[in-house]
């Protein structure tokens, strides 16, 4: 298991909006990888699985996709609706 503090932090798009990843956690071979992200909206610190995040836009790296954040949130909303159908309270 390894925990890496990212310095400088990396900007990521998440299902909850954009934010700065400042911790990367690798649980080991064949196990999940996690990112700890400080969200732009509200400053909450949230842990995300690797499949839930995407690198954000970067002019320097040549990655510019204006709809990226909106697509991530739309995908997350669809997944939440599907889970609500499966889990009945």
ABEGO torsion letter per residue (X at the ends): XBBBBBOBBBBBBBAAEBBBBABBBBAEBGBBBBBBBBBABGGBBBBBBAAABBBBBBAAAGBBBAAAAAAAAAAAAAAAAAAAAABBX
